[in-house]
Amino acid sequence: MEISTESRPRCHVDVDAEGVASVQFDNGRLNLLTAEAAAIYTETLHELQWRDDIRLLILRGRPTAFVGGADIKFLKDAKHRDIDAYIKGVFALCEQLRALPFPTMSVVSGYCLGAGMEVATVCDIKIAAKDARFGMPEVKLGVPSVIHGALLPGLIGWGRTRDLLLSGRMIDAEKACDWGLITATAPAESLEDEVGTWRHELLSGAPQALRNQKALIRSWERMPTQDAIAVGVEALVRAYDTSEPKDYIEAFLRARKRA
């Protein structure tokens, strides 16, 4: 969380021929997540949600900050109605990211703090430069960490969640990776090589199967184990409504024969 000196936020989007949507959140050097920024980013992601040609979303911020969190000046002067509207806007952004039907990958450089850390960690795959810094410093500003901070115990366990949320300290990318907060880390100069490796892995899966798998994962988060198993069986059977199993298995067998 930093004090704002930023211009109007923008959301840059490019979808390439392979169906990879590259999205950049841009709100100046500190890349603060203001109410206006959250609304713009949410609307953009909502529009992408309905595109059948997208197979993967790669989300970036700026080199200095993936998302630097909230604006301290706003937090200092906010009234009840202001903070209520703001936090609901951040909630809507994170939920929109979680609702995307295709895999999502966050690429983190610089600071990734507060609401920004929530945005990064709700993505399916999280890649960070080794010099990235993660933290939930809200208690040091007189407020608790909320909304998608509630997902942290499932990612890093209760002990480490208490560490981050009660101390408000920052941790480096290596520790974040060891804890399971992020998926992989790389030196800043080779970060895009690591992103390319994960891009290849995710694009190698069958497009509809990946969408089905993502939908299952979201369902499993809310279900008792037996119900989760049952819907998984149904999803596997429905996969044969398409030609993907036959097509991808045949391609796998051809590749193995050539090896």
C-alpha positions as CSV (number, residue, x, y, z in Angstrom):
1,M,0.0,0.0,0.0
2,E,1.5,3.3,-1.1
3,I,0.5,7.0,-1.3
4,S,-0.9,7.8,-4.8
5,T,0.6,10.2,-7.3
6,E,-0.8,8.3,-10.3
7,S,-2.7,9.1,-13.4
8,R,-5.9,7.4,-14.7
9,P,-5.7,3.6,-14.7
10,R,-5.7,1.6,-17.9
11,C,-6.0,-2.0,-18.8
12,H,-4.1,-3.1,-21.9
13,V,-5.3,-6.3,-23.7
14,D,-3.9,-8.3,-26.6
15,V,-5.2,-11.7,-27.8
16,D,-2.8,-13.5,-30.1
17,A,-3.3,-16.2,-32.7
18,E,-2.9,-19.0,-30.2
19,G,-5.7,-17.7,-28.0
20,V,-3.5,-16.2,-25.3
21,A,-4.9,-13.0,-23.8
22,S,-2.1,-10.8,-22.4
23,V,-3.6,-8.3,-19.9
24,Q,-1.7,-5.5,-18.2
25,F,-3.0,-3.6,-15.2
26,D,-1.5,-0.1,-15.4
27,N,-2.0,2.6,-12.9
28,G,1.3,4.4,-12.9
29,R,4.6,3.4,-11.2
30,L,3.1,2.2,-7.9
31,N,0.2,0.5,-9.8
32,L,-2.3,1.2,-7.0
33,L,-5.6,-0.6,-7.0
34,T,-8.0,2.3,-6.7
35,A,-11.8,2.0,-6.9
36,E,-11.6,3.3,-10.5
37,A,-8.9,0.8,-11.4
38,A,-10.8,-2.1,-9.9
39,A,-13.9,-1.2,-11.9
40,I,-12.0,-0.8,-15.2
41,Y,-10.1,-4.1,-14.7
42,T,-13.3,-6.0,-13.8
43,E,-15.2,-4.7,-16.8
44,T,-12.3,-5.7,-19.1
45,L,-12.1,-9.2,-17.7
46,H,-15.8,-9.6,-17.8
47,E,-15.8,-9.0,-21.6
48,L,-13.0,-11.5,-22.0
49,Q,-15.0,-14.2,-20.1
50,W,-17.4,-14.8,-23.0
51,R,-14.8,-15.2,-25.7
52,D,-14.5,-18.8,-26.9
53,D,-11.2,-18.2,-28.7
54,I,-9.3,-17.5,-25.5
55,R,-7.3,-20.5,-24.1
56,L,-5.1,-18.7,-21.5
57,L,-4.9,-15.4,-19.7
58,I,-1.6,-14.0,-18.7
59,L,-1.9,-11.1,-16.2
60,R,0.9,-8.6,-15.6
61,G,1.4,-5.4,-13.8
62,R,4.4,-3.0,-14.0
63,P,8.0,-3.8,-13.4
64,T,8.0,-1.7,-10.2
65,A,4.7,-3.2,-8.8
66,F,2.4,-6.0,-10.0
67,V,-0.3,-4.2,-8.0
68,G,0.8,-2.1,-5.1
69,G,-2.4,-2.3,-3.1
70,A,-4.7,0.4,-2.0
71,D,-4.1,4.2,-1.8
72,I,-3.1,5.1,1.7
73,K,-4.4,8.7,1.2
74,F,-7.8,7.2,0.3
75,L,-7.8,4.9,3.3
76,K,-7.0,7.7,5.7
77,D,-9.9,9.9,4.6
78,A,-12.5,7.2,3.7
79,K,-15.9,7.2,5.3
80,H,-17.9,4.0,5.9
81,R,-19.7,4.2,2.5
82,D,-16.4,4.9,0.7
83,I,-14.6,1.9,2.2
84,D,-17.7,-0.3,1.7
85,A,-17.8,0.5,-2.0
86,Y,-14.1,0.1,-2.4
87,I,-13.8,-3.3,-0.8
88,K,-16.8,-4.6,-2.8
89,G,-15.1,-3.4,-5.9
90,V,-11.9,-5.3,-5.1
91,F,-14.0,-8.3,-4.2
92,A,-15.7,-8.1,-7.6
93,L,-12.3,-7.9,-9.4
94,C,-11.0,-11.0,-7.7
95,E,-14.2,-12.9,-8.2
96,Q,-14.2,-12.0,-11.9
97,L,-10.7,-13.4,-12.2
98,R,-11.8,-16.6,-10.4
99,A,-14.8,-16.9,-12.7
100,L,-12.8,-16.9,-16.0
101,P,-13.4,-20.3,-17.6
102,F,-9.9,-20.7,-19.0
103,P,-6.6,-21.0,-17.1
104,T,-5.1,-17.7,-15.7
105,M,-1.5,-16.9,-14.9
106,S,-0.2,-13.9,-12.9
107,V,3.3,-12.7,-13.6
108,V,4.7,-10.7,-10.7
109,S,7.5,-8.2,-10.6
110,G,8.2,-5.6,-7.9
111,Y,5.8,-5.1,-5.0
112,C,2.7,-7.3,-4.7
113,L,0.9,-6.0,-1.6
114,G,-2.5,-6.2,0.1
115,A,-5.3,-6.3,-2.5
116,G,-2.6,-6.8,-5.1
117,M,-1.5,-10.0,-3.5
118,E,-5.1,-11.2,-3.5
119,V,-5.3,-10.5,-7.3
120,A,-2.1,-12.4,-8.0
121,T,-3.0,-15.4,-5.8
122,V,-6.5,-16.0,-7.2
123,C,-4.9,-16.8,-10.5
124,D,-4.4,-20.5,-11.3
125,I,-0.6,-20.3,-11.9
126,K,1.6,-17.6,-10.2
127,I,5.0,-16.8,-11.6
128,A,7.3,-14.2,-9.9
129,A,10.6,-12.5,-10.4
130,K,13.1,-13.3,-7.7
131,D,13.1,-9.6,-6.6
132,A,9.3,-9.6,-6.1
133,R,8.0,-8.8,-2.7
134,F,4.7,-10.1,-1.2
135,G,2.8,-8.9,1.8
136,M,-0.5,-8.1,3.5
137,P,0.4,-5.0,5.5
138,E,-3.2,-4.0,6.4
139,V,-2.8,-4.4,10.2
140,K,-0.1,-1.8,10.1
141,L,-2.6,0.6,8.7
142,G,-5.3,-0.1,11.3
143,V,-7.5,-2.5,9.3
144,P,-7.6,-6.3,8.9
145,S,-6.8,-8.2,5.7
146,V,-10.1,-9.4,4.3
147,I,-12.0,-10.9,1.3
148,H,-9.6,-13.2,-0.6
149,G,-7.1,-13.3,2.2
150,A,-9.5,-16.0,3.4
151,L,-8.0,-18.3,0.6
152,L,-4.5,-18.1,2.1
153,P,-4.9,-21.0,4.6
154,G,-5.7,-23.3,1.7
155,L,-2.6,-22.2,-0.1
156,I,0.0,-21.8,2.7
157,G,-1.6,-23.3,5.8
158,W,-2.9,-21.6,9.0
159,G,0.5,-20.9,10.6
160,R,1.9,-19.1,7.6
161,T,-1.3,-17.2,7.1
162,R,-1.1,-16.0,10.7
163,D,2.5,-15.0,10.1
164,L,1.6,-12.8,7.1
165,L,-1.7,-11.3,8.3
166,L,-0.7,-10.6,11.9
167,S,2.8,-9.4,11.3
168,G,2.1,-7.4,8.1
169,R,5.6,-8.2,7.0
170,M,6.8,-8.7,3.4
171,I,8.4,-11.9,2.2
172,D,10.5,-12.4,-0.9
173,A,9.6,-14.5,-3.9
174,E,11.8,-17.5,-2.9
175,K,10.0,-17.8,0.5
176,A,6.6,-17.3,-1.2
177,C,7.4,-20.2,-3.5
178,D,8.6,-22.4,-0.7
179,W,5.4,-21.7,1.2
180,G,3.2,-22.5,-1.9
181,L,1.9,-18.9,-2.3
182,I,3.3,-18.8,-5.8
183,T,4.0,-21.6,-8.3
184,A,7.5,-20.7,-9.6
185,T,10.1,-18.0,-9.5
186,A,12.9,-16.9,-11.9
187,P,15.5,-14.2,-12.1
188,A,14.1,-11.0,-13.5
189,E,16.1,-11.3,-16.7
190,S,14.7,-14.8,-17.4
191,L,11.2,-14.3,-16.1
192,E,9.7,-14.3,-19.6
193,D,11.4,-17.6,-20.3
194,E,9.7,-19.1,-17.3
195,V,6.4,-17.6,-18.4
196,G,7.0,-19.2,-21.9
197,T,7.6,-22.6,-20.3
198,W,4.3,-22.4,-18.4
199,R,2.5,-21.0,-21.5
200,H,3.6,-24.1,-23.5
201,E,2.5,-26.4,-20.7
202,L,-1.0,-24.9,-20.5
203,L,-1.5,-24.7,-24.2
204,S,-0.6,-28.3,-24.6
205,G,-3.8,-29.3,-22.9
206,A,-7.1,-29.8,-24.8
207,P,-9.0,-26.4,-24.7
208,Q,-12.4,-27.8,-23.7
209,A,-10.8,-30.2,-21.2
210,L,-9.0,-27.3,-19.6
211,R,-12.2,-25.4,-19.3
212,N,-13.9,-28.4,-17.8
213,Q,-11.1,-29.0,-15.4
214,K,-11.2,-25.4,-14.2
215,A,-14.9,-25.6,-13.7
216,L,-14.4,-28.8,-11.6
217,I,-11.8,-27.2,-9.5
218,R,-14.1,-24.3,-8.7
219,S,-16.9,-26.7,-7.9
220,W,-14.6,-28.9,-5.6
221,E,-13.8,-25.8,-3.5
222,R,-17.4,-25.6,-2.4
223,M,-18.3,-29.3,-2.1
224,P,-17.9,-32.2,0.3
225,T,-15.5,-34.9,-0.9
226,Q,-18.2,-37.4,-2.0
227,D,-20.1,-34.8,-4.0
228,A,-16.8,-33.6,-5.6
229,I,-16.0,-37.2,-6.7
230,A,-19.5,-37.6,-8.2
231,V,-19.4,-34.4,-10.3
232,G,-15.9,-35.4,-11.5
233,V,-17.3,-38.8,-12.8
234,E,-20.1,-36.9,-14.7
235,A,-17.5,-34.5,-16.2
236,L,-15.3,-37.3,-17.5
237,V,-18.3,-38.9,-19.2
238,R,-19.4,-35.6,-20.7
239,A,-15.9,-35.1,-22.2
240,Y,-16.8,-37.7,-24.7
241,D,-19.5,-35.5,-26.1
242,T,-16.5,-33.9,-28.0
243,S,-13.8,-35.3,-30.2
244,E,-11.0,-34.1,-27.8
245,P,-10.4,-37.4,-26.1
246,K,-10.0,-39.3,-29.4
247,D,-8.0,-36.5,-31.0
248,Y,-5.6,-35.9,-28.2
249,I,-5.0,-39.6,-27.4
250,E,-4.2,-40.3,-31.0
251,A,-1.8,-37.4,-31.1
252,F,-0.2,-38.7,-27.8
253,L,0.2,-42.2,-29.3
254,R,1.8,-40.9,-32.5
255,A,4.3,-38.8,-30.5
256,R,5.2,-41.8,-28.4
257,K,5.7,-44.0,-31.5
258,R,8.1,-41.4,-33.0
259,A,10.1,-41.1,-29.7
